[in-house]
Amino acid sequence: MSQSEAALLETRSVSVSFGGFRAVRDVSLRISPGSITGLIGPNGAGKSTLFNTIVGERKCDAGNVRFNGQDVTGLPPDAIYHRGLARTFQIPRPFSAMSVFDNLMLAAPDQAGETFWVPLLARNSIRAREREIAERAREILAFTTLDSVAEEAAGKLSGGQQKLLELARVLMSTPKMIMLDEPAAGVNPTLTRLLVEKIEQLNEQGCTFLIIEHDMDLVMRHCHLIVGMANGQIIFEGDAAAAQSNETLLNAYLGATVDE
């Protein structure tokens, strides 16, 4: 992406410390709208810390984060979520005892019943909004192929299905960008292929993705840009071909060239 092209997400010289340890060091990153970017690196490279900082779950010591042209540095996670930036977690966090359908219903933003007076004064509005949310939930369940388990308790789903549920829940907010934390981890190959298929379909519809992933086949085949981190710093940015021949990246993480 050229410097003149507007970034959807941008971090500018972001640094994050835990006590005396600098987990993220002066990281500047630009994500193009409509792209799929893979964020790779060894364990402890600072990837998850960077993720958490971008979405407001951790404060940065220096630098700033911009999303969709606005400075979102220091905003709480819910405020950033409502601006269209959503994330999933490496270990899914559903409401385990609730049904898959109800998990989606709860994830919908701007629910009329969330305020004190609306339930008393605008019951018809609440019912209309609930119908809209339910229709949206059913559409997303069908899209993610979870409609057959809609009434199952979320905690009973397989690991792969729970990853799909994580994606389904964030789709309830119709985000501009989704950050996925190791979506393929612990997922069988069939469901991994299905998850990748849904990511690519959403990307074709204009959704932007930033993905932390250790599955190099997934990253090399499906990410437009690959960003490598090590020791809290960005050590590589480029496409799959460049990643597979970059000595710094190979020495830090890959260990060997990844076959196409």
N, C-alpha and C positions, 0 to 999 in steps of 0.2 A: 504494500500500500504506500503510495506516495505521501509525503508530508503534507501536501496541499489537500489531499482527500480527507474529508471529515471522518473521524473515528466514532464508532458507536460507543465503545468503551476505551478509556485511556487511563493508564496510571502514569503519574509523573514523579519520578525519583522517590518512589515509596520505600520506606524502611520501617521495619518492625523488630522490636527487641523483646526478649524475655529475660528480665534481669540484665545481666551483662552480655547475654548471647544475642547476636544479631541474626535473626532467622530469615529476614528479607533485607537485602542491601541495595538500596538505590535502584529499584526496578522501574523501568519505563517500558510500557507495553501499549501497543495500539491495535485494536481489534476492528476490522472492517465490518460494516453492516452487511448481512447476508452471507457471512463466511462461517466455516467450521475450522476452529483453531485447536490444535492439540498441544497440551502443556505436559511435557515429559521431564523426567529426571529421576535420580535415585531417591530412595527414602531419605528424608531429612533435608531435601534440597530447598524446601520452603514453599512448595506448591500449595499445600493446603492452607498454610498461613496467609499466603497471598490471596487465595480464594476467600478466606474468612474476612480479610481486610476489605476486599472489594465490596462485599455484601453488607458490611457494617457490623459484623460480629466481633471484630477486633479493631482497636484503634491503631492507627499508624503513628510512629514517632516523628516522621518527616514525610513530605510529599503530599500529593493529593490524588483523588480518584474522580474522574469525570465520566458521566454516562448520559448519552443522548444530548450532549451539549451543555449539561448542567454539572456543577460541582456537587458531588454527593458525599464528600469526605466528612466523616463524623456523624452522618445521618444514621438513625437506628435501622435495623434490618427491615422492619415492616414498611418504613417510608421508602426505602430503596426498592422493595418488592412491588409497591404500588406504582412506582415509576416505570415498571416493566422489566426489571432485572430479577430473575428467579434462579434458585440453585437447588440441586438435589444433593444428597449425602451418600458417602461411600457405604455406610451402613444405613439402610432405609429406616425411617422413623414414622411409620404409620401409627394410627390409633388402633392397636392390635385387636381389641375386643369389638371394635365397631366394624360394620360391613364395609366392603370396598366402595360401594355406592355412597354411603354416609361419609367416608373419608373424603370423597370428592366434593360432596355438598358443603362440608366444613371449610374446604380450601377456597371456596369462591369468595372474592373480595366484594366489598360494598353491599353487604347484606343489610336490608332495612331493619331487621329485628335487633341489630347490634346496639341501637340507641334506646334510651329508657322510654321516651315518650311515643316513639313510632308504633310499638305494639298496641298502645292504647288508642291512638288517634288515626291510624292508617292501616287497618287490618287488611283491606282490599289490596293495598299496595304491597304489603308483605306477601300475600298469597300469590300475586302476580309475579313478584320477584322470585319466589320459591319455585314457581313453575318454570321460569326462565332458567334458573340454576339447574333444576332437575333435567331439563331438556339438554342443556349444555353438558351435564355430567354423562348422560346417556350417549351423546355423540362422541365424547372423549373415550368412554369405555369401549365403544365399538371400534374407534380408531386404534386404540391400544390393545385390542383383542381381549379385553378383560370383562366384556359384557357377560360371558358365561359364568363368571364367578362374582358377579356384582353383589349378590346377597351373602357371600361367604365372609367370615371374619377375616380381616386383613392379616392377622397374625398366622393364619393357616396357609397362606400362600407360599409358594416356593420362593427361593431367593431371587430367581429371575423375574417372577411375577411381581415381587415386591419392588424391584427396580422399575418395572413398567408402571406400577402404581405411583412411585415417586414422580415419574415423568407425567403421568396423568394428572396428579394433583397440581403440579405447577402450571399445566396447560389450562387449568380453570381460570387463571388470571390473564390469559392471552398475552404472554410476555413477548417483549421485543427480542430478548436474549435469554438463553438458558445456560447456566454453568453446571456441568455434570461432573461429579466427583467419582471417578473410577466406575463408570456404568457397567463395564463388563466383568468386574471383580466378583467371583463366586457364581457366575452365571453360566449355564451350560451353552454349548455352541449354537444350538437351535434358537434359544431365546436371545442370545447375543446377536445373531443375524437379524432377528425380528426387531430388536431394539435399534440396531444400526439402520434398518430399513425405515423405521419411524423417524429417526433423526434426519435422514436424508429427505424424507417427504416433507417434514416440517421446514427444513432448510430451503427446499424448493419453493415453499410458500412464503419465504422471506424471514424466517426465524434465524437468528445468529446463535452460534454455539461456541463455548469455550470448554474444553474437555480435558480433565486430568485423567490420564490412562496409562497403564503399564502394558496393555496388549498392543505390541508394536505393529502387528498385522493390521489391526483396526486403525491405528493412527496413520500408518504409512499409506493405506489404501483410501482412506476417507477424509482426511484432514487437508484443507487447502494450504494452511500455514502450520508449521511445527515450531514451537518455542521450547528450547531446552533450558533447564535450570540446574544449577549445582551450587552448593554452599551459599544459598540465598541470592544468587545472582543469575541473570540471563547470560548464557554462554553461547546460544545459537538461536537464530531465526532464519527460516527458509522453508523450501518445499521438501518433499520426501526424498527426491534424488540427492539434494544437497545434504540432507541429514544423514544419509547412508554413507557419505564420503567425508564427513567432517570429523577430523581427528580429535578435536577437543571434545565434541559430543560423544564420540565413540569411546574415548578413554574414560569419560566421566560416567557413562551409563550403559550404552548399548553393548559394548564389548566386542561386537562383530557386526558386519553389515547385515541388514535385514533384507531377505530376498523379497522381490515383488511377487 
